[in-house]
Amino acid sequence: KISLSKASLSSRAIGNALYGLQELTSDVEGVSELVEALTDKVREFNGDLTGQDIGIAMYGLQGLNPTSSESVRELISVFAEKVQQSDVDMDGQALSNALYGLQSMSSDNPEVLRLVSALSAKVAESRPVLNAQAVGSAIYGLEKLDSDSLEVRTLVAAMVEKVESCEQGLDAKAVSTALFGLQRMKSNSAEVRALVQAISTKIVDMDAKMDSVGIGTSVYGLHSMSSDQPQVRQLLDVLAARIEISEETLNGQGIADAMYGLQGMTSDCPELRRLLRSLADKIEGDKGKLESQEIGNALFGLQSMTSEMDEVREIASKLSQKLKRSK
C-alpha cells in the first residue's frame, strides 16, 4: 500500500511513521519490506525535518539492527542525509529521543556513522539544557557505539557539555542507564574520559539509593575501561559511595553484571579497593546461588585482579560459597 501510494509525506508524517516502528526488530518477517517502502517516501521528502520529528523518528528506530538488514542500512543513510540538511534546533526531549534510538546500531556500519555525525552537529548546536532523565536516556542509546570511531567521539564530546550543564544531580535510574550506555567506550579516549568525569560530578549530587539492578548495570557499563585513568578511578570512588549506602544485597544477576564490568580494572588503587569492598559487602555468601551464565560473567570479571588484594579474596570466598550451592 505504501509503495503504491502517490502521497508525499510531511515532516510530521515521517516522524509518526518511523515512531510506529519502535516495537519492531529487523528479524521480524515483513519488516524489511516495510522499511524499504518507507525509505522511498523519506527519500522523496524535500523539506526540513523539525527537531521534534527527528526525535520521534529516531526513537522509533530503537529496535532496528542495520548489521543484519540492508533495507535498515538504506533507511539510516537516507534519514542521515535529511537530518544533515535540516536547519532546525532540537529541544532537550528531541535530543534525548534521537540518541536513545541509536541503541541497536553499531558503529561498524558506515551508514550509522553518517547518522551519528549528523546528530552530533545537532547536539553541539542545540541550546536546551537536558534534565537528568534525558541525560540518562541519551547516553543509554550509545551502548553499541565504539569510541574507536571519530564520529562517535565527536558525539561523546558534544554530550559532555550537556551533562555538565544539567542542573540536576542524576537520580539512580539516570545513573544506571547512562553508565550502561558507555559499555563500548574506551577510557584511552580523551572525550570518553571527559564524559566519565562529567557523570561522576553529577553522581556526587545524587540523593537516591541504588538497587541491585542499578548497581549491576552501572558497573557493567565500565567493562571497556581501565582504572589506569584518574577519571575512571574517580567514577569508581563515587559509585562505591553510592553502593555503600544502598540497603539492598546483590542478587545473582547483579553480582554477575557488576563483576563483569570490572574486567579492565588492573590498578591496585584505593578507589578500586573501595568499590570491591562495597560490592563484597552486598554479596551474601551464605544465601542464594548463581546460575550458569552468572557464574561465567562473575568469574570472567576477575581476570585482571590479583589475589594479593584482601577485597578480591573476600569476593572470591563469597562467590565460592554460592558456587557450592549451584546445580
C-alpha positions in Angstrom: 0.0 0.0 0.0 2.8 2.4 0.9 4.8 1.6 -2.3 1.7 2.2 -4.5 0.7 5.4 -2.7 1.3 8.7 -4.6 1.2 10.7 -1.4 4.1 12.8 -0.2 5.0 12.6 3.5 5.3 15.8 5.6 7.9 16.1 8.3 5.3 15.1 10.9 4.1 12.2 8.8 7.7 10.9 8.6 8.2 11.3 12.3 5.0 9.5 13.1 5.6 6.7 10.6 9.0 5.9 11.9 7.9 6.3 15.5 5.5 3.5 14.9 8.3 1.0 14.3 9.6 1.1 17.9 8.4 -2.4 18.9 9.7 -4.0 15.7 13.1 -5.7 15.2 14.9 -6.4 12.0 14.4 -10.1 12.1 10.6 -9.9 12.1 9.0 -11.1 8.8 7.8 -8.2 6.7 9.9 -5.5 8.5 12.5 -5.3 5.7 9.7 -4.7 3.1 8.0 -2.1 5.2 11.3 -0.3 5.9 12.1 -0.3 2.2 8.8 1.2 1.3 9.1 3.9 4.0 12.7 4.7 2.8 11.4 5.7 -0.6 8.9 8.1 1.0 11.6 9.6 3.2 13.9 10.0 0.2 11.2 11.9 -1.7 10.8 14.5 1.1 12.2 17.9 0.1 11.6 20.0 3.2 13.2 20.5 6.6 12.5 17.9 9.3 11.6 19.6 12.5 13.6 18.9 15.7 10.6 17.1 17.3 10.1 14.9 14.2 13.8 13.9 14.1 13.5 12.9 17.7 10.4 10.8 17.5 11.5 9.2 14.2 14.8 8.2 15.7 13.0 6.9 18.8 11.1 4.5 16.5 14.3 3.0 15.1 15.5 1.7 18.5 14.9 -1.9 17.7 16.3 -2.0 14.2 19.7 -3.5 13.7 21.4 -2.3 10.5 24.1 -5.0 10.6 21.7 -7.8 9.6 19.4 -5.7 7.2 20.3 -3.9 4.0 17.0 -2.1 4.0 17.6 -0.7 7.5 21.0 0.5 6.5 19.5 2.3 3.5 16.8 3.9 5.7 19.5 5.1 8.1 21.6 6.5 5.2 18.6 8.4 3.7 17.5 9.7 7.1 21.0 10.8 8.0 21.0 13.0 4.8 17.7 14.5 5.8 19.0 15.3 9.3 22.1 16.9 7.8 20.0 19.1 5.6 17.6 20.2 8.3 18.3 23.6 9.7 16.4 23.3 13.0 17.1 23.5 16.7 16.3 20.4 18.8 14.9 20.7 22.3 16.0 18.5 25.2 13.3 15.9 24.7 14.0 15.6 21.0 17.8 15.2 21.6 17.2 12.5 24.2 14.7 10.6 21.9 17.1 10.8 19.0 20.1 9.4 20.8 18.0 6.8 22.6 17.0 5.5 19.2 20.6 4.6 18.4 20.7 1.7 20.9 20.6 -1.2 18.3 23.0 0.5 15.9 26.7 -0.5 15.7 29.4 1.9 14.7 30.7 -0.9 12.4 28.3 0.3 9.8 29.2 3.4 7.8 25.6 4.4 7.4 25.3 4.6 11.2 28.5 6.7 11.5 26.9 9.1 9.0 23.8 9.4 11.1 25.9 9.8 14.3 27.8 12.6 12.6 24.6 14.4 11.7 23.2 14.0 15.2 26.5 15.2 16.7 26.1 18.5 14.9 22.5 18.9 16.3 23.6 18.2 19.8 26.5 20.6 19.6 24.4 23.4 18.1 21.4 22.9 20.4 20.9 25.3 23.3 18.4 23.5 25.6 19.6 22.1 28.9 18.8 18.4 29.4 17.2 17.1 32.6 18.5 14.1 34.5 16.2 11.6 32.7 17.1 13.0 29.3 20.8 12.7 30.1 20.4 9.1 31.1 18.3 8.1 28.1 20.6 9.9 25.6 23.8 8.2 26.8 22.0 4.9 27.1 21.5 5.0 23.3 25.2 4.8 22.8 25.5 1.3 24.1 26.6 -0.4 20.8 28.7 2.5 19.5 32.5 2.2 19.7 34.7 5.1 20.8 37.3 4.0 18.2 35.3 6.0 15.6 35.9 9.7 15.3 32.2 10.3 14.6 31.3 8.6 17.9 34.0 10.5 19.9 32.6 13.8 18.4 29.1 12.9 19.7 30.5 12.0 23.1 32.3 15.3 23.2 29.0 17.1 22.4 27.3 15.2 25.2 29.9 16.3 27.8 28.6 19.9 27.7 25.0 18.6 28.0 25.9 16.6 31.1 27.8 19.4 32.7 25.0 21.9 32.1 22.4 19.6 33.6 21.0 21.5 36.6 20.1 18.3 38.5 22.1 15.6 40.1 21.4 12.3 38.3 19.0 10.0 40.1 19.6 6.3 40.4 17.8 5.4 37.2 19.6 8.0 35.2 23.0 6.9 36.5 22.4 3.2 35.7 21.1 4.0 32.2 23.9 6.4 31.4 26.7 4.2 32.6 25.2 1.1 30.8 25.4 3.2 27.6 29.2 3.5 28.0 29.9 -0.2 27.6 31.9 0.1 24.4 33.6 3.3 25.3 37.3 3.0 26.0 39.0 5.2 28.6 42.0 5.8 26.3 39.9 8.4 24.6 40.0 12.0 25.9 36.3 12.5 25.0 35.2 9.5 26.9 37.3 10.5 30.0 35.7 13.9 29.9 32.2 12.3 29.8 33.1 10.0 32.7 34.2 12.9 34.8 31.1 14.9 34.0 28.9 11.9 35.0 30.9 11.4 38.2 30.3 15.0 39.2 26.5 14.5 38.8 26.6 11.3 40.9 28.0 13.1 43.8 24.8 15.2 43.9 22.6 12.2 43.7 20.2 11.7 46.7 18.6 8.4 45.7 19.8 4.9 46.7 20.7 2.3 44.1 19.1 -1.1 44.0 20.7 -4.4 42.8 19.7 -3.9 39.2 21.1 -0.3 39.2 24.4 -1.4 40.8 24.9 -4.2 38.4 24.1 -2.2 35.2 26.1 0.8 36.3 29.3 -1.2 36.9 28.6 -3.5 33.9 28.9 -0.4 31.6 32.5 0.1 32.6 33.9 -3.1 31.1 35.8 -1.4 28.3 37.5 1.0 30.7 40.7 0.8 32.7 41.4 2.0 36.2 44.7 3.4 35.0 42.9 6.6 34.2 42.2 9.1 37.0 38.7 9.9 35.7 37.7 6.3 35.8 39.1 6.0 39.4 37.1 9.0 40.4 34.0 7.3 39.0 34.8 4.1 40.9 35.1 6.1 44.1 31.7 7.9 43.7 30.0 4.6 42.7 31.4 2.9 45.7 30.0 5.6 47.9 26.5 5.1 46.5 26.8 1.3 46.8 27.9 1.6 50.4 24.6 3.3 51.4 22.4 1.0 49.4 20.1 -1.1 51.5 19.9 -4.0 49.0 22.0 -7.0 48.7 23.1 -8.1 45.2 21.1 -10.9 43.5 22.8 -13.3 41.1 22.3 -11.1 38.1 23.5 -8.0 40.0 26.7 -9.9 41.1 27.4 -11.2 37.5 26.9 -7.8 35.9 28.9 -5.8 38.4 31.8 -8.3 38.4 31.8 -8.5 34.6 32.2 -4.7 34.5 35.5 -4.9 36.4 37.4 -6.9 33.8 39.5 -4.0 32.6 40.4 -2.7 36.1 44.0 -3.5 36.7 45.4 -0.8 39.0 45.8 -1.6 42.7 44.4 1.7 43.8 42.3 2.9 46.8 39.3 3.7 44.6 39.1 0.2 43.1 39.7 -1.4 46.5 36.8 0.7 47.9 34.5 -0.4 45.1 35.4 -4.1 45.6 34.8 -3.8 49.3 31.4 -2.2 48.8 30.4 -4.9 46.3 31.7 -7.6 48.7 29.5 -6.2 51.5 26.4 -6.6 49.2 27.1 -10.3 48.4 25.6 -12.7 50.8 27.9 -15.7 50.7 25.6 -17.9 53.0 22.5 -17.4 50.9 21.4 -18.0 47.3 23.2 -19.5 44.3 24.4 -18.5 40.8 23.1 -19.7 37.5 25.4 -20.9 34.7 25.7 -17.5 32.9 26.1 -15.7 36.1 29.0 -17.9 37.2 30.7 -17.3 33.9 30.3 -13.5 33.9 31.2 -13.1 37.5 34.5 -15.0 37.3 35.3 -13.5 33.9 35.4 -10.1 35.6 38.1 -11.2 37.9 40.6 -11.8 35.2 42.8 -8.7 35.8 42.6 -8.8 39.6 45.3 -10.0 41.9 44.6 -12.3 44.9 47.1 -10.2 46.9 44.2 -7.8 47.4 42.1 -8.6 50.5 39.0 -7.3 48.8 39.5 -9.7 45.9 39.9 -12.7 48.2 36.7 -11.7 50.1 34.7 -11.6 46.9 36.2 -14.9 45.8 35.3 -16.5 49.1 31.7 -15.4 48.9 31.4 -16.5 45.2 32.8 -19.9 46.1 30.1 -20.3 48.8 27.4 -19.6 46.1 29.1 -21.9 43.6 28.9 -24.8 46.1 25.1 -24.4 46.1 24.8 -24.1 42.4 23.3 -27.1 40.5 
